[in-house]
């Protein structure tokens, strides 16, 4: 069993409350739009980080993380990408691949909208943790936490970190 902290769209902001919620996770997965590399450094102090780059990320993030990160975790085929859409509205860049070879867990960021959707047609779970940063239209900063065991997602939590503001929280 592996415990995962899922975060996206930090846009150079590290929310201090993340330490509390991710303190016991085995890995942190970042679904892109990291911003400054210091966010990764803060997350690495908590747990090892896997991730992808997003459309706002520059060379430091793009040199470390791919556009698509596909791997197996505890028997579950996982695919993380920043701009991927969601069931019924997959982005054209991923649509052929996702229909040809769907993962068990498809994770995206970009929209700043927390989503948990099951695609019955493809038999996959889609997660988008929303946005943990201060940039964008979202009103509340969000992350997710879950476990993976025997190829299944368990104990999924959507966590609100508080309202987005320009003040440190």
C-alpha positions in Angstrom: 0.0 0.0 0.0 1.2 3.5 -0.9 -0.1 6.8 0.4 -0.2 9.6 -2.1 -0.6 13.4 -1.8 -1.9 15.0 -5.0 -1.4 18.7 -5.8 -1.6 20.9 -8.9 -1.5 24.5 -10.1 0.7 25.9 -7.3 1.9 28.7 -9.5 5.0 29.4 -7.4 3.1 29.4 -4.1 3.7 26.8 -1.4 0.7 26.6 1.0 2.1 25.8 4.5 -0.9 23.7 5.4 0.3 21.1 2.8 2.9 20.0 5.3 0.1 19.0 7.7 -1.9 17.0 5.1 1.0 15.4 3.3 3.1 14.7 6.4 2.4 11.0 6.4 2.3 10.3 2.6 4.8 8.1 0.8 4.9 10.2 -2.4 3.6 13.5 -3.6 2.4 13.8 -7.2 2.3 17.3 -8.8 0.0 17.6 -11.9 1.8 20.7 -13.3 1.9 24.4 -13.3 4.4 24.3 -10.5 5.9 27.7 -11.1 9.1 28.4 -9.2 11.3 25.3 -8.4 11.2 26.3 -4.7 7.8 24.7 -4.6 9.3 21.3 -5.5 12.1 21.8 -3.0 9.4 22.4 -0.2 7.5 19.3 -1.3 10.6 17.2 -1.4 11.2 18.0 2.3 7.9 16.2 3.0 8.2 13.2 0.6 9.6 12.1 -2.8 7.9 14.0 -5.7 6.7 12.7 -9.1 5.2 15.1 -11.5 4.7 16.7 -14.9 5.2 20.2 -16.2 2.4 22.5 -17.0 1.9 25.3 -19.6 3.3 28.0 -17.3 6.4 26.0 -16.3 9.9 27.1 -17.5 13.1 25.2 -18.0 13.9 24.2 -14.4 10.6 22.3 -14.1 10.6 21.1 -17.7 14.1 19.7 -17.3 13.1 17.6 -14.3 9.5 16.5 -15.2 8.0 15.2 -18.4 4.8 16.4 -20.1 3.3 12.9 -19.5 4.3 10.6 -16.7 2.9 7.1 -16.9 3.9 4.5 -14.4 2.6 1.6 -12.3 2.1 2.1 -8.6 1.0 -0.8 -6.4 -0.4 -2.6 -9.5 -2.3 0.5 -10.8 -1.5 2.0 -14.2 -1.2 5.7 -13.6 -1.0 8.5 -16.1 -0.4 12.1 -15.0 -0.5 15.0 -17.5 -1.3 18.7 -17.0 -3.7 19.3 -19.8 -5.7 16.2 -20.4 -9.4 17.0 -20.0 -11.8 14.6 -18.3 -14.2 11.8 -19.2 -16.4 12.8 -22.1 -14.1 15.8 -22.8 -10.5 14.5 -23.2 -8.0 16.9 -24.7 -7.2 16.2 -28.3 -3.5 15.6 -27.4 -4.4 12.6 -25.2 -7.6 11.4 -26.8 -6.1 8.8 -29.2 -3.7 7.4 -26.5 -6.3 7.2 -23.8 -8.9 5.4 -26.0 -6.2 3.0 -27.3 -4.6 2.2 -24.0 -6.5 3.7 -21.0 -4.8 3.8 -17.6 -6.6 2.8 -14.4 -6.0 6.3 -13.0 -5.9 9.4 -15.1 -4.7 12.6 -13.3 -4.8 16.1 -14.7 -4.5 19.7 -13.5 -4.9 22.9 -15.5 -8.6 23.6 -14.9 -8.3 24.7 -11.2 -11.5 22.7 -10.7 -11.3 19.7 -8.3 -12.9 16.7 -10.0 -13.4 13.0 -9.2 -15.0 11.2 -12.1 -15.2 7.6 -13.2 -15.2 6.9 -16.9 -17.4 3.8 -17.2 -16.6 3.5 -21.0 -12.9 3.3 -20.4 -13.0 1.8 -16.9 -10.7 4.5 -15.4 -10.8 6.9 -12.5 -10.1 10.6 -13.3 -8.7 12.9 -10.6 -8.0 16.6 -10.7 -6.9 18.1 -7.4 -7.9 21.6 -8.3 -5.5 24.4 -7.5 -3.3 24.9 -4.4 -1.9 28.3 -5.5 -3.0 31.9 -5.5 -3.3 32.4 -9.3 -6.5 31.7 -11.2 -10.3 32.0 -10.8 -10.7 29.3 -8.1 -12.0 30.6 -4.7 -10.6 27.8 -2.5 -7.2 26.1 -2.5 -7.5 22.3 -2.8 -5.4 19.1 -2.8 -6.2 15.4 -2.6 -4.9 12.5 -0.6 -5.5 8.8 -1.2 -4.0 5.3 -0.9 -3.3 2.8 -3.6 -3.5 -0.9 -2.7 -3.8 -3.9 -5.0 -4.3 -1.8 -8.1 -7.2 0.3 -6.5 -7.5 3.8 -5.2 -8.8 3.8 -1.6 -9.5 6.4 1.1 -9.7 9.3 -1.3 -9.9 12.7 0.4 -10.6 16.1 -1.2 -9.0 18.7 1.1 -9.8 22.4 1.3 -6.8 24.4 2.4 -8.8 27.6 2.8 -9.9 30.6 0.7 -7.5 31.9 -1.9 -6.2 35.3 -1.0 -3.1 37.3 -1.6 -2.2 36.9 2.1 -0.2 34.1 3.4 -2.4 31.6 5.2 
